[in-house]
């Protein structure tokens, strides 16, 4: 009887270390890519009109400063809020003018969201504690910064430049004779590269990276903290209800635009017009021009529609992303189980033979 006991003890002692350090489940980046793409499309289709209104508000002071004194004065008196600007766009240019630049957004939303979520998970894994696998709030903040810079360089900057050029055009989409300079996103990219060079697609890349990095750092940090606290408060490992993801996404999405609005205004002005000035010279000239002609409050133009655009957008993105990711993960597990069962049947049959 002593020999089986010793053998059992040996097996137990060998199995003990393995139970202390369970291998963390591998994250499927393909699922992150697809879930992020679906979430991004839903967000863009829902919130793009608010982005068009935001761009028009940010460009309004620049347009008025180029008019004559009397015209500028009348334009100053006729200032409209974001709701009135939206109504004016619909009345003068047609309802679908609110969706100008949507092609550029949809063309880049899948790679943008794929890069955002997958790069965040990658940086988060690099910054995680090697022993516990946990990631602190500070490391999540840094991972968000890295994700924002990565998506800015690879996707967001050229997408934003094309989108802003299309949104800045004041033409009626109901009048076939009113032909704009840029007909659609591919045509805009073609004309810009032909007339201004490939580098024109990366105007304002530093400011875009600064905006996106601060956005995503605040976004992921706040969302992760809220999600962790809610999961601990509810005391279960199940997926949180959809409305909670919606609320968490709204709160986290509103944080970025509230403190980096000046960056977004300067970036929009730089990306709107062709210029041969270097990046720093252009930045200084645009910034001083805004201060001189419009005052410091102009740096916060479009903040209301931007918050109303970004906060609901992030709410939709996180809610759809969490649900789609859960569905796809469950489907992937079922497929893996079915494949394992098929392999087990094959092995048992071969053993019987």
TORLOVEX-124168 format. One record per atom (N, C-alpha, C): z, y, x. Coordinates in steps of 0.1 Angstrom, whole numbers, plus 5000, padded with zeros to 4 digits. Atoms other than C-alpha are relative to their C-alpha. Layout:
N
ZYX/...
This chain:
353
500049885008/500050005000/500050135008/499949884991/500650235030/498650055004/501449964995/496950235041/499350094989/500649925010/495550365008/500650144998/499349875001/498250635007/499650095011/500449924988/497350755042/498650054998/501449965002/493650755033/499950114990/500049905010/494350945002/500550135005/499549884994/496451195021/498950075009/501049944991/493651235047/498950074992/501149945009/491051295019/500550134994/499449885006/493451545003/500150115010/499949904989/494051725036/498650065004/501449964997/490251745042/499550094989/500549935011/489551875007/500750134998/499249885002/492352135008/499450135005/500649874995/490652395030/498850044992/501249965008/487452375009/500450074987/499649945012/489452464978/500550145002/499549864998/490952774994/498950105001/501149904998/487652935002/498849954992/501250055007/485152854974/498950095003/501249924997/481652964981/499750094989/500449905011/480753284962/498649964995/501350035006/477953234938/498950105005/501149924995/474553354951/499450084989/500649915010/473153654932/498449995001/501450015001/469553614921/499450144999/500549865000/467753934931/498850014990/501150005009/464753834909/500550044986/499549975013/466953854878/500450155000/499749864999/468254194890/498750084998/501349935001/464654304893/499550014986/500550005013/463554194859/500950074990/499049935009/466754314841/499950155002/500149864997/466454644858/498750064995/501249955005/462854684849/500050024985/499949995015/463454614812/500950114996/499149895003/466354854811/499450135003/500749874996/464355124829/498950044990/501149965010/461455104804/500650054987/499349955013/463855134774/500550145002/499449874998/465555424790/498950115001/501149904998/462255614799/499450034986/500649985013/460755564764/500950084991/499049935009/463955694747/500250145005/499449884995/464855984769/499050105007/500949924993/461656124785/499850144994/500249875006/461156414760/501150105005/498949914995/464556564772/499750045015/500449974986/463256544808/498950115001/501149905001/460156744799/500650144997/499449875004/462257014782/500850055012/499249964988/464557024813/499150065010/501049944990/461557084836/499550134996/500549875005/460257364814/501150115002/498949904999/463657534814/500250045015/499849974986/463957504852/498850085006/501249934995/460457654857/499850144993/500249885008/460857934831/500250135008/499849884993/462358194854/498950035011/501049984990/459758134881/498750054993/501249955007/456958184855/500150144996/499749865004/458558504842/499950105011/500049914989/458858654876/498650035005/501349984996/455158624881/499250094990/500649915010/454358824850/500250155003/499849864998/454159194847/501450044994/498749965003/457259404840/500349994985/499850015015/456759434802/500049864995/500150145005/455759074798/501349925004/498850064995/458758964819/501250044991/498949965008/461059174798/500049934986/500150065013/459759034766/500449855001/499750144998/460058684780/501549985002/498550014998/463658754790/500750014987/499449995013/464458864754/499849884992/500450115008/462758564740/500549875005/499550124994/464858314759/500449914989/499750105010/465257994740/500949895006/499250114995/467757714743/499149875000/500850124997/466657354750/499449944987/500550045012/466257274713/498850084996/501149915003/464057574707/498849985009/501150034991/461957494738/499349884996/500750135005/461357144725/499250034988/500749965011/460257294692/498750075003/501149934996/457957534709/498949915007/500950094994/456357264730/499249924989/500650085010/455657054699/499050094992/500849915007/454257354680/498750045007/501149944993/451957484707/499149895007/500750104992/450957164725/499949864994/500050135007/451556874701/501249925004/498850094998/454356614698/499949925013/500150094988/453056394726/500050075013/499749924987/453356684751/501449985005/498750044995/456956584752/500049885009/500050134992/455856264769/499050025012/500849984989/453756434796/500749955013/499450064988/454356254829/500649874998/499350135003/455555934812/499349895008/500750114992/452755734829/500649995014/499550014986/454155824863/501449945000/498750065001/457655734852/499949854997/500150155002/456655394837/499449935011/500750064988/454455324867/501049975011/499050014990/457555364889/501349944996/498750045005/460355254867/500549865004/499650144997/460254884874/500449995015/499650014986/460154914912/501350095003/498949914998/462655204910/501349924996/498850075004/465255004890/500249875008/499850124991/464554684910/500650045013/499549954987/465154874942/501550054999/498649945002/468255054928/501049894999/499050105003/470054744915/500149905012/500050104989/468954504943/500550055013/499549944988/469654744971/501550034999/498549985002/473054834956/500749875002/499350134999/473954464954/500049965015/500250044986/472654414990/501050085009/499149914993/474654715004/501549964997/498750035004/477654614984/500549875006/499750124993/477554264999/500350025015/499749974986/477354405034/501450075002/498849924998/480354635028/501249934994/498950075006/482454375010/500949945011/499050064991/485654235026/499549855003/500550134996/484653925046/500949894996/499150115004/487753725036/500149984985/499850015015/488153804999/498750014993/501249975007/484653914990/500050124991/499849885008/486054214972/499450125006/500549874995/484554564975/500850114994/499249885004/486654874974/499250114993/500849895007/485755184954/499350095011/500749924989/484955364987/498849945005/501250074996/482555094997/498950004989/501049995012/480955094962/499350145000/500549864998/480555474967/498950005010/501050004989/478755415000/498849924996/501150095005/476655134985/499150084990/500849925010/475555374957/499250115008/500749904992/474655644983/498849935007/501250074993/472455385002/498949974990/501050045010/470855264970/499250134995/500749885004/469955624960/499050055010/500949964989/468455714994/498849905000/501050104999/466455384994/499050024989/500949995011/464955434959/499250145001/500749874999/464155804967/498849995009/501150014990/462055724998/498949914995/501050105004/460255424983/499350034987/500649995013/459655524947/500150144994/499749885009/461355834932/499350125004/500649884996/459956114953/498550024995/501449995005/456156054947/500050004985/500050015014/456955964911/500450134993/499649875004/458856284906/499050125001/501049904997/456256504922/498950004989/501150025010/453456364899/500550044986/499449975014/455756384868/500150154998/499749865001/456656744875/498750084999/501349935000/453056854881/499449984985/500550025014/452056694847/500850074990/499149945010/455056834828/499850165001/500149854998/454457194842/498750054994/501249965006/450957204827/500250044985/499949945014/450757424795/498749994993/501350025007/447857274776/500349924987/499950075013/447457144741/499449865001/500550135000/447156774738/499349974987/500850025012/445656814703/498650075000/501349944999/442757024715/499249945011/500850074990/440056814733/499350095010/500749904991/438457134748/501050065010/499049954991/441757224765/500249905011/499950114989/441257014797/500950055011/499149964989/444057034822/499549965014/500450034986/443757014860/500349855003/499650144998/445656684860/499949924987/500250075013/444556434833/501049904997/499050105002/447056164839/500649975014/499350024988/449256024866/499149955012/500950044989/446655834887/499150125005/500949894997/444256134885/500850115007/499149904993/447156374895/500249965015/499850054986/447856154926/498850025008/501349984993/444156154935/499750145004/500349864997/443756524932/500950065011/499049954991/446956604951/499749955015/500450054987/445956374980/498750065006/501349944996/442456514981/500150145004/499949864998/443456874980/501150045010/498849964993/446856874997/500449905011/499650104990/447056555017/501049914994/499150105005/449156245013/501550055000/498749954999/452256425024/500550084988/499649925011/452256634993/500849924990/499350095009/453556334973/501549995004/498650014995/456756354994/500650145002/499349875000/457556724989/501449994994/498650005005/461256774985/500749865001/499450144999/462056414997/501550015004/498650004996/465256525014/500950044988/499249965011/466556704983/500049894989/500050115009/465456414961/501049895004/499150104994/467356174984/501450044998/498749955002/470356394982/500549994986/499650015015/470256414944/500249864996/499950145004/469656044939/501249935006/498950074994/472255934964/501350044994/498849955006/474956154949/500149954985/500050055014/473856044914/500549865000/499750145000/474055674922/501449975005/498650034995/477255694942/501050034989/499149975011/479055864913/499849904989/500350095011/477255644888/500649865001/499550134998/478055304903/501650005002/498550004997/481655404914/500750014986/499349985012/482655534880/499849884990/500350115009/480955254861/500849875004/499350124995/482554984883/501550014997/498649985003/486055134879/500349984985/499850015015/485655164841/499949854996/500250145003/484354804839/501149925004/498850084995/487154664860/501250024992/498849975008/489854844840/499949944986/500250055013/488354734807/500149855000/499950144999/488054374818/501449955002/498650044998/491654364830/500850034988/499349975012/492854534799/499849904989/500450105011/491054284776/500449865004/499450134996/492253994797/499149884998/500950115001/489153774795/498850015009/501250004991/486153674816/498750014993/501249995008/483653714788/499350145002/500749874999/480953984788/500650104991/499549895009/482154314774/499150034989/500949975011/480754424741/499050115004/501149924996/477454614742/500450154999/499649865002/479054944729/500950055011/499149964989/481554944758/499150035012/501049984990/478654914783/499350144998/500749875004/476955204764/500950125003/499149894998/480055424766/500350025015/499849994986/480755344803/498850065007/501249954994/477155414812/499850154997/500149865004/477255744793/500950095009/499049934992/480455864812/499550015014/500450004986/479255754846/498750075002/501349934999/475755894840/500150155000/499849865001/477056234832/500650075012/499349954988/478956274865/499150075010/500949954990/476056324888/499450144997/500649875003/474156604870/500950124999/499149885002/477256814865/500350075014/499749934987/477756874903/498950015009/501149984991/474356844918/498850074993/501149935007/472357064893/499250095009/500749914991/471457324920/498949935008/501050084992/469757054941/498849964992/501150045009/467656944911/499150124997/500849885003/466557304903/499150035012/500849974988/465457374939/498949905002/501050114998/463757034942/498850024990/501149985010/461757104909/499150115004/500949884996/460557444922/499249965012/500750034988/459557304955/498849904997/501050115003/457657004940/498950054991/500949955011/455857214913/498750055006/501249934995/453457424935/499649955014/500550034986/451257344965/500550115010/499549904990/452557504997/499849945014/500250044987/451757485034/501250035009/498849974992/455257595045/500749865003/499350124996/457457345063/501249984990/499050035010/460257175044/501250105000/498849915000/463157395056/499650144996/500549875004/461157715053/499850014985/500250005014/460157625018/501350004992/498750015006/463757535009/500750145000/499349874999/465057875022/499350104991/500849905008/462258075005/500349984985/499850035014/462757904971/501450044996/498649975003/466557934973/500350144999/499849864999/466558294983/499350074988/500849945011/463858374957/500749984986/499350025012/465958224929/501250094999/498949914999/469058414940/499650154998/500449865001/467158744943/499550044986/500749975013/465058724911/500849964988/499450065013/467258524887/501549995000/498650014999/470758514900/500549865002/499550134997/473058224909/500149914988/499950085012/473258104873/498749924998/501350075002/469558004875/500149865007/499950134994/470657714897/500549894990/499550105011/472157554865/499150004988/501050015011/469057594844/499749854997/500450145003/468257274825/501149905001/498950094999/471757134830/500349924987/499750075013/472357064793/499049894997/500950115003/469056874787/500149895011/499950104989/469556704821/501149904997/498950095003/472956574811/499749924988/500450075012/471656484777/498949905002/501050094996/468756304794/500649895009/499550104991/470656124822/501149924994/498950075005/473856034805/499649894989/500450115009/472255854775/499049905007/500950094992/469655714799/500749905007/499250104993/472255554820/500849914991/499450085010/474055434789/499149894996/500950105004/470955264777/499749905012/500350084989/470155134812/501049895003/498950094997/473554974818/500149904989/499850095011/473754824783/498949905000/501250095000/470254674784/500149915012/499950084988/470754564820/501049894999/498950105000/474054384814/499649894990/500450105010/472654204783/498949915005/501150084995/469354104798/500449915012/499550084988/471053994831/500849884995/499250125005/473453774811/499149904994/500950095006/470653624790/499249925011/500850064989/468553554821/500849915009/499150094991/471453414841/500349874992/499750125008/472353174812/498749914999/501350075001/468653074809/499849935014/500250064986/468553014847/500949885002/499150114998/471652794846/499649884992/500550125008/470252584817/498949935007/501150064993/467052534836/500549925012/499550074988/469052434867/500749874996/499350125005/471152184847/499049904995/501050105004/468052034831/499349945012/500650064988/466451994865/500949905007/499150094993/469551844879/500149864992/499950125008/469751594850/498749915002/501350084998/466051494855/500149935014/499950064987/466751434892/501049895000/499050105001/469851234883/499549874994/500750115007/467851014859/499149935010/500950064991/465250954885/500749925011/499350084989/467750854912/500649884994/499350125006/469650624888/498949894997/501150105003/466350454878/499549945012/500550054987/465250414914/501149905006/498950084995/468750264922/500049874993/500050125008/468450014894/498949915004/501250094996/465049894906/500349955014/
